[in-house]
């Protein structure tokens, strides 16, 4: 028996012996809901003025640049008077996480009630460090669908795979129940243009008006669900004492590393324009689409996969053109059939997804690559992101990024409708995880974003084509020169081998 076999056997036996400890989802907690009456807050007054004095309309503004999106979140926390509700798939202990946490604490010091809900699986901040937040009397942290800390962590994950494999992928941020930010960004530097090693192209929508109450309601639904477990369930008394002591260290770190980030972020041009009332919102009807958290506990029908089902219907209702941004794209047979039907109606369908060079999940690319020819056969204009296009996404060349990764989850329909949210077009988002997003009906917003999208796609993408012999090629215009590649662009032989090898991963889990 080789060492790997021994390791696997040991792991299995350990799992059997310890019975793979389950997470304490029955840990006692107090139910709470968003603060309803915030009409006297300054944010409420500013919002009402921004939308022309009408409290019955929604206003939206796209946050396309990461640094702007980070600054808006920080500024909203700085302005909050009553509440902050934040819900994310992951948070990392980097400078973005440091500054975000510090601003939460500052708000709590002013008496603001903070509720922070994090999915557990990819949040890499240690429990004791999250305890710095949770130790504050005005802050509560809850982990969604947590994995037991006793025993071996990953064995507990595998031992309860049918549940732990299913995750809350939602991203929502609300202050004073008056302003919301919904989109694809998590709390880590790569989502906000805060590092030079790489950047995720991502997208958020700033929202005001009645739609914010819908975002708050979905937050309440998840916050009070049985799978939302208070962080205190995993902390010892010594951890709590340490957390209180550690706040001084966090403030020191903020002063040394994060203060400049904070200062620059809250002084971005978009914030100056918003506060000077120099930009107008897009006034529009909209729906918040969100999966029920019970999706993680029960087998659900296709109709009960609410976000995916509603987006499918929106695509079916399209009349002229669809532009799709999705980092992880596995259309499966049903998706190909839908695309063919839409093309038969005469629709122009454009898709931008990651290339092998830009995809941060090689198994997903492995599965997607098997659908390229079917997509092209169906008449899709297929584009893949270029890793060397990262500098294009950085305004004024302020930083020289090494690598770009597409993380935007957005759909533009008929120059009339806009979807932005957390949904990837892959089996995991559709069948396994919970998702959310905004479906906005606005000709003005959709038309502007469509024009911008068509320019941006050509700037940062390779057009994938297929010749009469069914051979693929990748086409781009780089510095005014037409470039044609006949193998996966900007990749090594090792990367291409791993992409081939990873086809062993079941598509249903991607």
N, C-alpha and C positions, 0 to 999 in steps of 0.2 A: 504494500500500500504506500503510495507516494505521499509527500507532505500535504499537497492540496486535498487529497482524499481524506487524510486524517483530520484536516482542519474542518472540512465539511461535515464529517461524521461527528466530530466533537461539538460542532455548532448544533447539529440536529439533536444530539443527546442532551446537551445543555438545555435546549429549548423544551425537550420533553420533561426533564427533571424539574425545571423551574415553572413548568406549565405556562411559560411565556406571559409574564405578568401584564395584566391589562391596565389601562389608564383609569384614574378615578373619576369617571364621568358623572358619578353621583355625588361628587363633592358639593357640600352646601354652598349656595350663592343666593344673592338677593337680586330679584328681577328689577329692571329699570328700563325706562324709555326716554327718548329724546325730550329735552326741555321744550315744552310747547310754546309758552309765551315769551318770545324774545323780540317782540315788536318795538320795544323801547331801546334796544341796543343800537350802537352807532352803525353796526353793519346793516341792520334792518333799514335804518334811515338812508344810508348810502345806496343800498340796493334799490329802494323805492325810487330814489332820485334817478338812478342809472337807467331804469326801465320806463322813465317818463311818468312816474307817479301812479302807475297801475299795479295793484297787488294780485291781479288775475292773469298775468302773462309771465312766461318764462323768458329768461335771457341767457344767451350762451356766448362763450368766447373761447376759441381754440388755443391751447397751450402747446405749440409745436416744438419749441426749444426746451431742452432739458433744464438748463440753468434757470430759465423763466419759470418753469413748472415748480422747481424747488423753491425759488424765491417767493412765489405766490403762496405756497403752503406755509412757509415761515411767517410771511407777513400776515396771513389770516390768523395764525396762532397768536401773533403779537397783538392783533386787534380784538381777539376774542374776549368777551366779557362774561359769558355764562357757560359755554360748553364747547368741547372738542371731541368729536367721534372719529376715530381713525381705524380703518379695516384694511389689512394688507396680507398678501400671500407670503411675503418674506421681509425680513429686516436683517441687515448685516452690521457688525460692529466696526464700521469704517467711519470716515468723516461725515458722510451723509447721515448715518445712524446717530452719531455723536451729536451733531447739530440739531437734528430732529428731536432727539430726547431732551436736550438742554432746553429747547424752546417749549416743549411740553411742561417741563418742570417750572419754568418761569411763569407760564400761564397759570399753572396750579397754585403757585405762590400768590397770585393775584386773586385767588378764589374761584378760578374756572374749574368746572367739573370735566375731567378727562376720562374717556373710555377708550381703551386701546385693545383691539382684537387682532391677533396674529395667527395665521395658520402655523402649525408647529413644525412641519417636516423640513423645510428649507430655511427657517429662521435660525441663523447661526449665532445670534446673541445669546450668551449664557443666561440661564435662569437667574442666577444671582445678580447679573448686571441689569436684566429687566427689573429685578427687585428694587433697584434704585428708584425706578418710576413707581412701582407698586407700593413702596413704603410710604409714599406721600399720601396724606389723608384725602386729597382731592383727585387721586389717580387710581384707577383699577386697570390691571392688565389681565386679559384672559387669552388662553391658548385654545385654538379650535382644533378639535379632533387630535388631542395630544397623544404621544406615545409614552408609555410608562418609563419612568427613570430608574426603577429598581431592576436589577439584573442587567443583561446585555441589551443595550438600546436597540440595535438593529435586529436582534433576535425577537425582541418584542414587536418590532415592525413586521417581520416575516410571520411571526406566530399569529398575528391578527390581521393578516394581509387583506382580507376581504373588506375590512373597514379602514385600516391605516393607509391603504393604497388610494383611497378616495379623499380628495382635498378641497378645501375652500380656496378658490382661486380669485375671489372677488377683490376689487380695489376701490375703496371709497373713502372720502375725506370730507367732513362737514364741520363748520364752525358756526356756533350760535344758532343752529338750525335755520340759517339764512343763506349760506354759500356752500356749494359742494364742488368737489373736484373728482371726476370719474374718468378712468382710462386704464392704461396698461402698465403704468409705472409702479414699481415697488420702492422700498426705502433702502437704497444702496447707491454708491457713487456712479456706477455705470449707467444708471437711468437718468442722471441729471448733468452730464457733461462736467463732472468733477474730477476726472482723471484723464491721463493722456494715453494709457495703454489700450484703451478701447472704449467704445461708446455704443449703447443701445439706442437706435432711432426709435423713439416712442412718441406717444400722443396722449394728451389729456384734454378734457373739456371742462372749463369753468362754467358752473351753472348757478342761476339764481331763479327765484320765483317758486310757484307751487311745486315744481318738480323736486325741489330740495326736500320737502316733507316726505316724498316717496323714497328718496335715498335714505333718509333717517329711519323710515319705517322698515326698510329692508335691513338696515343695520340693527335695529331693535330685534328683528326676527332672529338674526344670527347670534346676537349678544345673549339673548335669553334662551337659546336652544340648549338642549342637554349636552351637546358636544362642545360647547364653550365652557371650558374649565378655568376657574380662577387660578392665576399663577401661584397664589399662596398654597395651593394643594401640593406644590412641588418644592416649597421652600421650608427649610428648617429655621428655628428661632435664631440660630447663629447666622444664617444667611440674611435674615431680615436686619439684624444688627449690623452686619457687614455692609449691607446695601445703604443703610443710613450714613455710615462712615464714608462710603465710596462716592457719595455725591460730591464731596470736596474734590476728589480726584477727577470726576467728570467735568466739573467747572474749570479745573486746572487744564484739562485737555482741551476744553472749549477755548480757553484763553490762548493756548499755545498753537493749536492746529485749526480749530474751527471758527474762530472769530472772524478771520479774514473771509472765509467762505460765507459766513452769515452776513457780514457787512456788504459784500459784493452782491449776494443773492437778493437781498431785500432792496437793493438799489438798481435792479435791472431796468431797462428801458420800459418794458411792458408794465411794471409796477408803477413807475412814474407816470405813464400815460393813463393807467386806470385811475390812479388817485387824483390826477389832474382833470379827469373827465374828458380826456382827449380821444378816447375810443368808444364807439357805441357797441352795445351788445346786439347779437342777432336774436330778434324776437321771433319765437317759433313755438308751435305745438310739439310736444315730445312725450314719449313714454319711457319709463324705466322698466327694463326687462331684467328679471332676476330669477334664478333657479331657487326652488325651495330647499333649505338645508336637509330636509328629509331625503333628498336625492342620494345622500351619502349613506343612508340607513336602509333604504328600501329599493327593491327592483322596480323601476319605473318604465312606463311606455314611452314611445317616441314623442307623443303629445305632451307628456309630463316633463320632458327635457325642454323646459320652457324657453330658454334663450336660443338654443339651436333651432327649435321648432318655429319660433317667431321670426328668426332671421331667414330660415328657409322660405317661409311664406312671403317675406319681403322680397326675396329674390324672385320667387314665382310671379309676384305682382309687377316686377320691373317691365318696362316697355321699350327702352332704347339702349342703355349702357349700364354696365356694372364695373366698378374698379374695386379690387379686393387687396388689402394689405394683411398678410398673415405670416408670422414668423415660422410657424410650423403648419405644414399643409399636407394632409393625407386625405384626399377626397373620397377614397374608396369607390366601389362600384356605383353606389347610389348617387354620390356627388358627380361622377362622370355622366351618368344618365340625366341628372338634372341640368348639367351644363349643355348637353346635346339638345335637350328640349328648349332651353333658352336660346341657343344659337339658331335652332329651327325657326324661332319667332323673329329672328333678325337682330338679336341683341349683340352688341359689341362687349366682350368680356375680357378684362385685363386683370392679371394677377401678378403681384410682386411678392415674392417669398425669399427666403435665404438661399444662398448657394452653399455648396459644401464648405467653401472657405469662410463663410460668415456664420454658419449655423453652429450654435453652441450645444446642440444635441445631435450628435452624429447618427444615432439609431433612427431619429425622426427623418433625417435626410435620406437615410438608406431606404426607408419605406416610401417616402415621397418620390424618389428617383424612379421607382418602378411605374409611376403614373405619368411621367413627362410625355411620353409618346401618345398615350391616350388623351391627354389634355390637348396636345397639339392637333391630334386627329379631330377632336371635337371643335377646333377653331379658336381655342383660347390664345390670347396674346400673353405669352408666358415670359416673365422677367425674373431674374435672380440678382440679389444684391452683390455689389462689388466690395471686397474688403478694402481696397485702396481708395474707395470713395469717401472714407471717413472725414477727411478734411473739408469736404464740400458741406457737411452738415454743421460745421463750426462757423459761426458768424465772424466775418472780418479776419479769419485766420488766426484767432486769438490763441488757439492751441493746435498742436500738430498731433492728431490722433493716429494711432498705428493700425487700428482695425475697427470696422463697422459691423454691427450685428442688428438686423431688423428685429424689432420687438413690437411694432405697431400692430394693433388689432382694430382695423377699421374697414368700413365698406361704404362706398359712394354709389348711389342708385339714381339714375335718370337726371342727374343734376338737380334733384329735388329732396333726396333723403340722405341722411348721414347716420351711420352707426359707429359708435366708439365705445370700447369697453375692454373686458378681459378675455373674451372668447377667441381661442385659436380654432382654426378649421381642421381639427384632428380628432381622433377617437377619444382621447383623454378629456378634452374640453366638452365634447358632446355627450359622452356616455358616463364618464367617471367623476369628474370634478364639478363643483358648482361654479357658476359664472354670472356676470351681470354686465349691463351696458345701457347706453342711451340710444334710442332711435328717434332722431330729430327730423321733423318735416320743415325744411327751410330751403327754398329755391336759391335765395341769396347766399347762404352759407355753403350749400352743396355745390353751387356753381363755382364759387371762389376756390373751394378745396379741390374740386375736380381739375380746374385749370392748373393749380399749383401741383397737384399729384402727377399729372401727365408730364410736366416739366421735370419734376423731381425723379420720377421713375427712369427717364432717359439719362439723367445726370448720374445716378448712382447704380444703375442696373445693367446687366447683360440681357439682351433679348435672346431667348432660346429658340432655335429654329431646327427644322428637320428636312433633309433633302429627300430626293426620290428613292434613295437606297435606305431610308430610315436611319440615317446617321445624324446625330445631334451636333450642333455647333452653337457657340456663344458669341454674340455680336454686341459691340459697344463703340461709342465715339469717345475717345480719350484724348484730351488736348487737341481737338480738331482732327484727329486721325482715326480712321475706321480700323477697328481691331477685331479679328476673328480668331477664336480659340476652338480647337477640336477635341480637347479633353477638359475635364472639370477645371475651370480657370483658377489660377492662384493657389493651387493645391500641390502637395507632395505625393509621391508614390505611396508613402505610408498612410496618408490621409485617405487616399482612394482605396487602399486595401482595407482599412478599418471600416469605411463606408460599406464595402462589399461584405465584410465579415459580420457587421451588425445587422444584416438582414435576418439573422437568427432570432432577433428579438420579436416577440409576437406583436403584430400591428395593433391589435386591440388594446395594448398597454401603452401606446405612444400618443 
